[in-house]
Amino acid sequence: MSESMMCCPLSSDGDGEGECVDNAVVRARKDYVCCECDDPITKGTEHERYKMLWEGSFSTSRTCLSCVEIRDHFACNGRWIFGCLWGDLEENFFPEMKMGGPCMQGLSPEAKARLVAARMEWYFTQDEVPDQQWDHWVKRSDRTKPPPGLFRPLLPERVDLNEQRARDGLPELTTYELRRAELKRGNPAGNGW
């Protein structure tokens, strides 16, 4: 693991701290939106409701259980900023994320899959590889043919056997011998396939 890798990639709020009034997993009585991923929390879905007293006023944050698991796993000091989960992960974790790394241990398969999907989406927006480099990539429907210029031919170019025999001072082959020699050259088994 490199030294810049962080297993606690979430920012903590050390300036002004709010006071937690109520924190519970509840069932939604109406539709809400997750404060972390902006995915819908539909009516009847369990989620975390976090009520806080912040600088004299109350606020409520609702988080889907998938984001709660990921947040609790990566907020090693138990502190985080609501709404910054995925931004902090993109900045502090995704650049060196490894699927089998020690930072992923303890997460459910669903949480790991969500992290991998989010990391792949983030990775392909980084513009590290110019799009023109993918132009030669073999398309799924065209895998039988290599991209032009990617591979050299495996067999040497065919030469006329009679020309080669003439250079070597040998007599020309008959049509039957010529056909048989060409079949053997094209197919070492000599069975015509």
C-alpha positions in Angstrom: 0.0 0.0 0.0 1.4 3.4 -1.0 1.9 6.1 1.6 -0.6 8.4 0.0 -3.3 5.8 0.3 -5.9 6.7 3.0 -8.2 4.3 4.7 -10.0 7.2 6.3 -10.7 9.3 3.3 -13.6 11.3 4.6 -13.4 14.9 5.8 -14.3 15.5 9.4 -16.0 18.7 10.5 -13.8 20.1 13.3 -14.9 23.8 13.2 -18.5 24.0 14.4 -20.0 20.9 15.7 -23.7 20.2 15.7 -25.4 18.2 18.4 -27.1 15.0 17.4 -30.7 15.1 18.6 -31.9 11.8 17.1 -30.3 9.2 14.9 -32.3 6.1 13.8 -33.0 3.8 11.0 -36.6 4.4 10.0 -39.0 3.4 7.2 -39.8 6.3 4.8 -43.4 7.6 5.1 -43.0 9.4 1.8 -40.3 9.8 -0.9 -37.0 11.4 0.0 -33.6 11.8 -1.6 -30.3 10.5 -0.1 -28.2 13.4 1.1 -25.0 11.6 -0.1 -25.7 10.0 -3.5 -28.9 11.9 -4.5 -30.6 8.5 -5.2 -34.3 8.4 -4.3 -35.4 6.9 -1.0 -38.9 5.6 -1.9 -41.8 5.3 0.4 -41.5 2.2 2.6 -37.7 2.0 2.2 -35.5 1.8 5.3 -32.9 4.6 5.6 -31.0 6.6 8.3 -32.6 9.7 9.6 -30.2 12.0 11.4 -31.6 15.0 13.3 -29.1 17.7 14.5 -29.1 21.0 16.3 -26.7 23.1 14.3 -25.9 26.7 15.3 -29.3 27.1 16.9 -31.5 25.5 14.2 -32.6 22.0 13.6 -31.7 20.1 10.4 -32.6 16.5 9.2 -30.4 14.5 6.9 -31.6 11.2 5.3 -29.1 8.7 4.0 -29.7 5.4 2.1 -28.4 2.4 4.0 -25.8 1.7 1.3 -24.2 5.1 1.8 -24.5 4.7 5.6 -22.4 1.4 5.4 -19.8 3.0 3.2 -19.7 6.2 5.2 -19.4 4.4 8.6 -16.6 2.1 7.1 -14.5 5.0 5.9 -15.1 7.6 8.6 -12.6 6.0 10.9 -12.7 8.7 13.5 -16.5 8.6 13.5 -16.8 12.1 12.0 -17.8 13.2 8.5 -19.5 16.0 6.7 -23.0 15.3 5.4 -23.2 15.5 1.6 -19.5 15.0 1.0 -19.2 11.2 1.1 -18.7 10.6 -2.7 -16.7 13.8 -3.3 -14.3 12.8 -0.5 -14.0 9.3 -1.8 -13.3 10.6 -5.4 -10.6 12.9 -4.1 -8.9 10.8 -1.4 -9.6 7.1 -2.2 -10.5 6.5 -5.8 -7.0 7.4 -7.3 -5.3 4.4 -5.6 -8.3 2.2 -4.8 -7.6 -1.5 -5.0 -10.5 -4.0 -5.0 -8.6 -6.5 -2.8 -6.9 -3.9 -0.7 -7.1 -3.8 3.1 -9.4 -0.8 3.0 -12.1 -2.8 1.4 -12.2 -5.5 4.1 -15.3 -5.6 6.1 -17.6 -4.2 3.5 -20.6 -6.1 2.2 -20.5 -7.4 -1.4 -23.2 -4.8 -2.3 -21.1 -1.9 -0.9 -18.0 -3.2 -2.7 -19.9 -3.4 -6.0 -21.2 0.1 -5.5 -17.7 1.4 -4.8 -16.3 -0.3 -7.9 -19.1 1.0 -10.1 -18.6 4.6 -8.8 -14.8 4.3 -9.1 -15.1 3.1 -12.7 -17.5 5.9 -13.6 -15.0 8.4 -12.0 -12.0 6.8 -13.7 -13.5 7.1 -17.2 -14.1 10.8 -16.6 -10.4 11.5 -15.9 -9.3 11.9 -19.5 -6.0 10.1 -18.8 -6.2 8.3 -22.1 -7.1 10.3 -25.3 -10.2 8.9 -27.0 -8.3 8.4 -30.3 -6.3 5.6 -28.7 -9.4 3.5 -28.5 -10.2 3.8 -32.2 -8.2 0.7 -33.0 -9.9 -1.4 -30.3 -11.6 -4.5 -31.7 -15.4 -4.2 -31.5 -17.3 -7.1 -30.0 -19.0 -7.9 -33.4 -15.6 -7.8 -35.2 -13.3 -9.9 -32.9 -12.4 -12.3 -35.6 -10.4 -9.7 -37.5 -7.5 -7.9 -35.9 -7.4 -4.1 -36.2 -5.5 -2.9 -39.3 -1.8 -2.7 -38.7 -1.9 -4.1 -35.2 -0.4 -7.5 -36.0 2.1 -8.5 -38.6 1.0 -11.5 -40.8 2.0 -14.8 -39.2 2.7 -16.5 -42.5 5.2 -15.1 -45.0 3.9 -13.7 -48.2 3.3 -16.4 -50.8 5.8 -16.8 -53.6 5.2 -18.5 -56.9 6.6 -22.1 -56.4 7.6 -22.4 -60.1 9.5 -19.1 -59.9 11.3 -20.3 -56.8 12.1 -23.6 -58.4 13.5 -21.8 -61.5 15.8 -19.7 -59.3 17.0 -23.0 -57.6 17.6 -24.6 -61.0 14.8 -27.2 -60.6 12.2 -28.2 -63.2 8.7 -26.7 -63.1 6.0 -28.6 -61.3 3.0 -30.1 -63.1 -0.4 -28.6 -62.3 -1.2 -31.6 -60.1 2.1 -31.2 -58.1 1.7 -27.5 -57.9 -1.9 -27.8 -56.5 -0.8 -30.4 -54.0 2.2 -28.3 -52.8 0.0 -25.3 -52.4 -2.5 -27.3 -50.3 0.3 -28.6 -48.1 1.7 -25.1 -47.6 -1.7 -23.6 -46.7 -2.6 -26.5 -44.4 0.1 -28.6 -42.8 -2.3 -31.5 -42.3 -2.8 -31.7 -46.1 -6.5 -32.5 -45.8 -7.8 -29.4 -47.6 -9.3 -27.8 -44.5 
